[in-house]
Amino acid sequence: MAGQHFLVTGGAGFVGSNLVDTLLKSGHRVTVLDDLSVGKMRNIAHHLANPSFRFIKGSVLDVPLVERLMSGVDAVYHLAAVVGVKYVVDDPLRGMLVNVNGTENILKAALKYQRKVLVTSSSEVFGRPVNVPLSENDATVLGPTSVPRWSYAVSKLLDEHLAFAYNKQQQLPTVVVRYFNAYGPRLDPLGYGSVIAKFITQALSGKPLTVHGDGSQTRSFTFVGDTVRGTMAAMDTPEAEGLAFNIGNRRECTINQLAGWVRDAFDGAVEIEHIPYEQAYGKNFEDTKRRCPDISRAREVLGFEAQVPLEDGLRRTILWFKEHRDELIPA
Ligand SMILES: NC(=O)c1ccc[n+]([C@@H]2O[C@H](COP(=O)([O-])OP(=O)(O)OC[C@H]3O[C@@H](n4cnc5c(N)ncnc54)[C@H](O)[C@@H]3O)[C@@H](O)[C@H]2O)c1
């Protein structure tokens, strides 16, 4: 449906700004709310002169602002969050407050004006996977509360429960998407949230690619164009309301393989180094060995399947990093 007005929270961030590009291209109007704690003006600057686009610098924790913006839009893509294990391990309190209170604020305001909400969750909610591939109804197995890493998963699980409770008890149209390692242009160059960004940045700086642990752990990487397509399909499909969807690529690769491909893309001119988890994240860190999505539900209900092969997406991502090298990597 073209011609809708969407609020995109976190729209100056990595996935959010790619979503904004596609929404505007599809004929929609977009208001972005982002506090720029991580998001960048450069991700959205090319839209500032577009009358269908508006940027508001502010926080999802600012209730009057959220209510005011909500009243003027048709629906909300809620992506604003403290994202990724590293940021959350650094400041678990801020992570939980932004992720949980921010989502509650969005849902409350949406209820007041009867607006549909899409909440973004994470494959992290599966914790220590029991079955792989991971299906939306699989059990969540998390580590102890003494390990801050798990607070990110807990905050996202609470977001999902809130979205479903508003849906079931208040009849608010809500839908949840669980992303599996999105990558592509505009990845955070600090590499906090993404091993792909980290490897490319290291390669561009002539540093060794640092693999945590023995590198045999696997992940499924999803090109951001696919992530955006799945997200918009979830918003546009009425049958999706009240459900969570895995939005990811089914193909798995080991972190060693990934490092090898990045090294090849730089003509083998970089070293690969293995470092213990403890050195990267401090004591008590726990990683998960495999994390691959079962996308049957997304395929059946949303008609979604990831299309961009990793080799192709990686090439496009490396090209983008090379083109933006001067902005991304301090001399
Ligand atoms: N990228 C992934 O692979 C991935 C995986 C799983 C889940 N997710 C989820 O997808 C969403 C987007 O992630 P991303 O990768 O684009 O991360 P990102 O950090 O690039 O984007 C998050 C954005 O939220 C903004 N933000 C943070 N706190 C805010 C606040 N209080 N008010 C307003 N804006 C605020 C940040 O400035 C940033 O622009 C997040 O909810 C994240 O948890 C992403």
PDBQT file of the ligand as one rigid body, heavy atoms in Angstrom, charges set to zero:
ROOT
HETATM    1  N1  LIG A 401      21.568  -5.451  12.853  1.00  0.00    +0.000 N 
HETATM    2  C1  LIG A 401      21.229  -6.664  13.259  1.00  0.00    +0.000 C 
HETATM    3  O1  LIG A 401      21.768  -7.667  12.797  1.00  0.00    +0.000 OA
HETATM    4  C2  LIG A 401      20.152  -6.861  14.275  1.00  0.00    +0.000 A 
HETATM    5  C3  LIG A 401      19.989  -8.154  14.791  1.00  0.00    +0.000 A 
HETATM    6  C4  LIG A 401      18.982  -8.348  15.707  1.00  0.00    +0.000 A 
HETATM    7  C5  LIG A 401      18.137  -7.327  16.083  1.00  0.00    +0.000 A 
HETATM    8  N2  LIG A 401      18.334  -6.081  15.583  1.00  0.00    +0.000 N 
HETATM    9  C6  LIG A 401      17.398  -5.025  16.015  1.00  0.00    +0.000 C 
HETATM   10  O2  LIG A 401      17.084  -4.190  14.910  1.00  0.00    +0.000 OA
HETATM   11  C7  LIG A 401      16.962  -2.846  15.343  1.00  0.00    +0.000 C 
HETATM   12  C8  LIG A 401      17.899  -1.944  14.536  1.00  0.00    +0.000 C 
HETATM   13  O3  LIG A 401      19.235  -2.394  14.730  1.00  0.00    +0.000 OA
HETATM   14  P1  LIG A 401      20.475  -1.780  13.928  1.00  0.00    +0.000 P 
HETATM   15  O4  LIG A 401      21.371  -2.903  13.633  1.00  0.00    +0.000 OA
HETATM   16  O5  LIG A 401      20.016  -0.910  12.838  1.00  0.00    +0.000 OA
HETATM   17  O6  LIG A 401      21.188  -0.962  15.092  1.00  0.00    +0.000 OA
HETATM   18  P2  LIG A 401      21.628   0.585  15.142  1.00  0.00    +0.000 P 
HETATM   19  O7  LIG A 401      22.340   0.762  16.452  1.00  0.00    +0.000 OA
HETATM   20  O8  LIG A 401      22.333   0.969  13.913  1.00  0.00    +0.000 OA
HETATM   21  O9  LIG A 401      20.220   1.321  15.195  1.00  0.00    +0.000 OA
HETATM   22  C9  LIG A 401      19.548   1.631  16.394  1.00  0.00    +0.000 C 
HETATM   23  C10 LIG A 401      19.237   3.091  16.347  1.00  0.00    +0.000 C 
HETATM   24  O10 LIG A 401      18.508   3.438  17.504  1.00  0.00    +0.000 OA
HETATM   25  C11 LIG A 401      18.951   4.730  17.921  1.00  0.00    +0.000 C 
HETATM   26  N3  LIG A 401      18.632   4.858  19.342  1.00  0.00    +0.000 N 
HETATM   27  C12 LIG A 401      19.208   4.275  20.404  1.00  0.00    +0.000 A 
HETATM   28  N4  LIG A 401      18.625   4.669  21.552  1.00  0.00    +0.000 NA
HETATM   29  C13 LIG A 401      17.630   5.518  21.192  1.00  0.00    +0.000 A 
HETATM   30  C14 LIG A 401      16.663   6.262  21.923  1.00  0.00    +0.000 A 
HETATM   31  N5  LIG A 401      16.603   6.201  23.265  1.00  0.00    +0.000 N 
HETATM   32  N6  LIG A 401      15.781   7.028  21.221  1.00  0.00    +0.000 NA
HETATM   33  C15 LIG A 401      15.842   7.112  19.868  1.00  0.00    +0.000 A 
HETATM   34  N7  LIG A 401      16.748   6.453  19.132  1.00  0.00    +0.000 NA
HETATM   35  C16 LIG A 401      17.628   5.655  19.786  1.00  0.00    +0.000 A 
HETATM   36  C17 LIG A 401      20.433   4.730  17.642  1.00  0.00    +0.000 C 
HETATM   37  O11 LIG A 401      20.976   6.043  17.541  1.00  0.00    +0.000 OA
HETATM   38  C18 LIG A 401      20.482   3.991  16.319  1.00  0.00    +0.000 C 
HETATM   39  O12 LIG A 401      20.381   4.884  15.226  1.00  0.00    +0.000 OA
HETATM   40  C19 LIG A 401      17.253  -2.836  16.838  1.00  0.00    +0.000 C 
HETATM   41  O13 LIG A 401      16.047  -2.886  17.565  1.00  0.00    +0.000 OA
HETATM   42  C20 LIG A 401      18.022  -4.128  17.055  1.00  0.00    +0.000 C 
HETATM   43  O14 LIG A 401      17.883  -4.623  18.371  1.00  0.00    +0.000 OA
HETATM   44  C21 LIG A 401      19.333  -5.826  14.693  1.00  0.00    +0.000 A 
ENDROOT
TORSDOF 0
